[in-house]
Amino acid sequence: MKTRISAVIVALTLTTSLWCTAAEQTPQKPGSADFERLKSLVGTWKGKADMGQGPSEMTVQCRLLAGGSVLEERVFQGTPNEMVTMYYEQGGKLALTHYCIMGNRPGMLLKSSDPKSITFDFDSTCGIDPTKESHMHGMTISFDSPDTITTSCKAVMGGKEVEPHATTLKRVSS
């Protein structure tokens, strides 16, 4: 009986200790300059996008996850068109995975960056055959001002590249 009580006390002590430690703020590991710039997107953005059926209102929400090592971008939240893009560093290089309304998840890697923009291009190791499956193939984020960005997405449909379309988004005040 004493052994059982001792085991319960030890288990409760360990559980309480782990719970208290988990509640402490874990220091965020700094990322590359490009990832740090993406972190400036945290918040809510609004604009108009044309998904092939004319312009419609678009809300984009960005938040940091996993101790600041992942930026989640959520578009059309709560609708059948909801999509999520996760930005992260892979082997020291900025990458993303886009969970698309087309039912696939193209991956992209940093192609280039400069003080005004970050450009991603298709990662051929993501498991999508571009000749057979329609997908988002590339994207550029232009930092027009601290409260305005323009995104330009490149898609491949039916094996052919579609003309990119741009969407300007404005930060919504908190």
Secondary structure as a PSIPRED ss2 file (coil, helix, strand):
# PSIPRED VFORMAT (PSIPRED V4.0)

   1 M C   1.000  0.000  0.000
   2 K H   0.000  1.000  0.000
   3 T H   0.000  1.000  0.000
   4 R H   0.000  1.000  0.000
   5 I H   0.000  1.000  0.000
   6 S H   0.000  1.000  0.000
   7 A H   0.000  1.000  0.000
   8 V H   0.000  1.000  0.000
   9 I H   0.000  1.000  0.000
  10 V H   0.000  1.000  0.000
  11 A H   0.000  1.000  0.000
  12 L H   0.000  1.000  0.000
  13 T H   0.000  1.000  0.000
  14 L H   0.000  1.000  0.000
  15 T H   0.000  1.000  0.000
  16 T H   0.000  1.000  0.000
  17 S H   0.000  1.000  0.000
  18 L H   0.000  1.000  0.000
  19 W H   0.000  1.000  0.000
  20 C H   0.000  1.000  0.000
  21 T H   0.000  1.000  0.000
  22 A H   0.000  1.000  0.000
  23 A H   0.000  1.000  0.000
  24 E C   1.000  0.000  0.000
  25 Q C   1.000  0.000  0.000
  26 T C   1.000  0.000  0.000
  27 P C   1.000  0.000  0.000
  28 Q C   1.000  0.000  0.000
  29 K C   1.000  0.000  0.000
  30 P C   1.000  0.000  0.000
  31 G C   1.000  0.000  0.000
  32 S C   1.000  0.000  0.000
  33 A H   0.000  1.000  0.000
  34 D H   0.000  1.000  0.000
  35 F H   0.000  1.000  0.000
  36 E H   0.000  1.000  0.000
  37 R H   0.000  1.000  0.000
  38 L H   0.000  1.000  0.000
  39 K H   0.000  1.000  0.000
  40 S C   1.000  0.000  0.000
  41 L C   1.000  0.000  0.000
  42 V C   1.000  0.000  0.000
  43 G E   0.000  0.000  1.000
  44 T E   0.000  0.000  1.000
  45 W E   0.000  0.000  1.000
  46 K E   0.000  0.000  1.000
  47 G E   0.000  0.000  1.000
  48 K E   0.000  0.000  1.000
  49 A E   0.000  0.000  1.000
  50 D E   0.000  0.000  1.000
  51 M C   1.000  0.000  0.000
  52 G C   1.000  0.000  0.000
  53 Q C   1.000  0.000  0.000
  54 G C   1.000  0.000  0.000
  55 P E   0.000  0.000  1.000
  56 S E   0.000  0.000  1.000
  57 E E   0.000  0.000  1.000
  58 M E   0.000  0.000  1.000
  59 T E   0.000  0.000  1.000
  60 V E   0.000  0.000  1.000
  61 Q E   0.000  0.000  1.000
  62 C E   0.000  0.000  1.000
  63 R E   0.000  0.000  1.000
  64 L E   0.000  0.000  1.000
  65 L E   0.000  0.000  1.000
  66 A H   0.000  1.000  0.000
  67 G H   0.000  1.000  0.000
  68 G H   0.000  1.000  0.000
  69 S C   1.000  0.000  0.000
  70 V E   0.000  0.000  1.000
  71 L E   0.000  0.000  1.000
  72 E E   0.000  0.000  1.000
  73 E E   0.000  0.000  1.000
  74 R E   0.000  0.000  1.000
  75 V E   0.000  0.000  1.000
  76 F C   1.000  0.000  0.000
  77 Q C   1.000  0.000  0.000
  78 G C   1.000  0.000  0.000
  79 T C   1.000  0.000  0.000
  80 P C   1.000  0.000  0.000
  81 N C   1.000  0.000  0.000
  82 E C   1.000  0.000  0.000
  83 M E   0.000  0.000  1.000
  84 V E   0.000  0.000  1.000
  85 T E   0.000  0.000  1.000
  86 M E   0.000  0.000  1.000
  87 Y E   0.000  0.000  1.000
  88 Y E   0.000  0.000  1.000
  89 E E   0.000  0.000  1.000
  90 Q E   0.000  0.000  1.000
  91 G C   1.000  0.000  0.000
  92 G C   1.000  0.000  0.000
  93 K E   0.000  0.000  1.000
  94 L E   0.000  0.000  1.000
  95 A E   0.000  0.000  1.000
  96 L E   0.000  0.000  1.000
  97 T E   0.000  0.000  1.000
  98 H E   0.000  0.000  1.000
  99 Y E   0.000  0.000  1.000
 100 C C   1.000  0.000  0.000
 101 I C   1.000  0.000  0.000
 102 M C   1.000  0.000  0.000
 103 G C   1.000  0.000  0.000
 104 N C   1.000  0.000  0.000
 105 R C   1.000  0.000  0.000
 106 P C   1.000  0.000  0.000
 107 G E   0.000  0.000  1.000
 108 M E   0.000  0.000  1.000
 109 L E   0.000  0.000  1.000
 110 L E   0.000  0.000  1.000
 111 K E   0.000  0.000  1.000
 112 S E   0.000  0.000  1.000
 113 S E   0.000  0.000  1.000
 114 D E   0.000  0.000  1.000
 115 P C   1.000  0.000  0.000
 116 K C   1.000  0.000  0.000
 117 S E   0.000  0.000  1.000
 118 I E   0.000  0.000  1.000
 119 T E   0.000  0.000  1.000
 120 F E   0.000  0.000  1.000
 121 D E   0.000  0.000  1.000
 122 F E   0.000  0.000  1.000
 123 D C   1.000  0.000  0.000
 124 S H   0.000  1.000  0.000
 125 T H   0.000  1.000  0.000
 126 C H   0.000  1.000  0.000
 127 G C   1.000  0.000  0.000
 128 I C   1.000  0.000  0.000
 129 D C   1.000  0.000  0.000
 130 P C   1.000  0.000  0.000
 131 T C   1.000  0.000  0.000
 132 K C   1.000  0.000  0.000
 133 E C   1.000  0.000  0.000
 134 S C   1.000  0.000  0.000
 135 H E   0.000  0.000  1.000
 136 M E   0.000  0.000  1.000
 137 H E   0.000  0.000  1.000
 138 G E   0.000  0.000  1.000
 139 M E   0.000  0.000  1.000
 140 T E   0.000  0.000  1.000
 141 I E   0.000  0.000  1.000
 142 S E   0.000  0.000  1.000
 143 F E   0.000  0.000  1.000
 144 D E   0.000  0.000  1.000
 145 S E   0.000  0.000  1.000
 146 P C   1.000  0.000  0.000
 147 D C   1.000  0.000  0.000
 148 T E   0.000  0.000  1.000
 149 I E   0.000  0.000  1.000
 150 T E   0.000  0.000  1.000
 151 T E   0.000  0.000  1.000
 152 S E   0.000  0.000  1.000
 153 C E   0.000  0.000  1.000
 154 K E   0.000  0.000  1.000
 155 A E   0.000  0.000  1.000
 156 V E   0.000  0.000  1.000
 157 M E   0.000  0.000  1.000
 158 G C   1.000  0.000  0.000
 159 G C   1.000  0.000  0.000
 160 K E   0.000  0.000  1.000
 161 E E   0.000  0.000  1.000
 162 V E   0.000  0.000  1.000
 163 E E   0.000  0.000  1.000
 164 P E   0.000  0.000  1.000
 165 H E   0.000  0.000  1.000
 166 A E   0.000  0.000  1.000
 167 T E   0.000  0.000  1.000
 168 T E   0.000  0.000  1.000
 169 L E   0.000  0.000  1.000
 170 K E   0.000  0.000  1.000
 171 R E   0.000  0.000  1.000
 172 V C   1.000  0.000  0.000
 173 S C   1.000  0.000  0.000
 174 S C   1.000  0.000  0.000
